[in-house]
Amino acid sequence: MDSQASVVRDAVGPDDPLVALTLGSIYAAAPTPPPKPRRPSPPTPPPSPPASATRRRLNDSAPGPRRRPGIDPPPCDADADADGKPAPFPWATERPARHHTLDSLLSRDVTSVEGEARCRRCNHTATVAYELAPKFREVREFVVANRHSFDDRAPDAWMNPVLPDCAACVEKRCMWPVIAAEKAEINWLFLLLGQMLGCCTLDQLKYFCKNTGRHRTGAKNRVLYYAFLEMCRQLEPRGPFDDTVADDNAFLHT
């Protein structure tokens, strides 16, 4: 056996390619792979805000208390400043839809209230004057006599007012009151004394109630009812027109 192995070794020379093809030579001949690129280090996070910093909610543009919609209290009368315009009438104040009391007007010799009316037949325009105290007494007596039947709705007498007669064409009940296009210039007291507030549109009545803190939703007869009561209450604050106080002096519901 030894002789045969030696014969084989002698037959295979050092220059034989099989001798050179070893495992080490194979690894040595393989190309060296390029080095892997280094991963970039993660960015350093910003420093945490101090404990006293204000936290903001998503979609908030500025910090501050958040208000729930629809629950903000309405501004009180003391905060509702006038817009700087003078009073449109001697019986009105500088604030829209606000008037002096009856006693205050009489003490300043304001005894009559005037307004314009136009005939719906001949288009004649005339000035109509009402005596303040007697005409308001008529409205007051009507409220006292019918207050238990109103049910928060204006009666037909207010919804369909009796208009003055026309002196030019002698047409009966055809003088429609001239109502200013600018709501702040409407002659509310003139319309009250003539019991012609029902000639106003629903939008005009809502304007009045909005500026006096009255309820202003619903049909026209409901808004007109509140406008009449508020107008009377401004003239006589302690009269039978306050439907929020349950006493002998208040406007009570059945």
Residue, then its C-alpha position, 0 to 999 in steps of 0.5 A: m500500500d505504501s508503495q502504491a501511494s508513493v507511486v501516486r504522489d510521484a505521478v502528481g507533480p507540484d505544478d499540477p493544477l489540481v494541487a494548486l486548486t485548494l480551498g484557501s486559494i479559492y477564497a483568496a482568488a474571490p474579489t473583495p466585496p465593497p464595504k457597506p455604507r454606514r447608516p445615518s444616525p437618527p436625528t436628535p429629538p427636540p428638547s421637551p418643553p418645560a412643565s409650565a408650557t401651555r399645551r395645545r390641542l390639534n387644530d388650535s391656532a392659539p392657546g386659550p380657553r375653548r368655549r362651547p358653542g351656543i352657551d355663551p350668555p347674551p350681553c347684558d343691557a349695560d354692555a350694549d353700548a350705543d353706536g354713536k348715532p343720535a336718537p332718531f326721535p325725541w322719545a327714543t334713546e340712542r340705543p336701537a329700539r329703546h325708549h324713555t319711560l312715560d313719566s320721563l317723557l311727560s316730565r320733559d313736555v313730550t306729550s305727543v308722538e308724530g309719524e308719517a302715513r301714506c294712503r294706499r289708494c291715492n298715495h297721499t302722505a300725511t303726518v299723524a299725531y297721537e297724544l302720548a298719555p291717552k293713546f298709551r292708556e288705551v293700549r294698557e287697558f286693552v292688555v289688562a282686559n285681554r291678557h288671559s286670552f293672549d296665550d303668547r300670541a298677538p290677537d287679531a286686533w294687533m295682527n290686522p290693525v285699524l288704519p287711519d282714514c285718508a283726508a285727501c280721498v276720504e277713503k276709510r282705514c287706508m293710511w298705511p304707516v311709513i316704516a323706515a327701510e333702516k331698522a334703526e330709524i323705525n318709529w316704534l312708539f308711533l306704531l305702538l300708540g296707533q296699535m300698528l306694530g302689526c304693519c311691520t314685517l317679521d324681519q323688522l319685529k325680530y330686529f326689535c326683539k333682538n335689540t331688546g333681549r326678547h324672544r324672536t323665534g316663531a310665527k309673526n303673531r308670537v314675535l309681535y306679541y313680545a314686541f307689544l309687551e316690550m314696547c309697553r314695558q319700556l314706557e311703564p316698567r312696573g306696569p302689567f307687562d312683565d310676563t316673567v314675574a308672578d305677582d299681582n303687578a305682572f302679566l300672567h298667563t292662564 
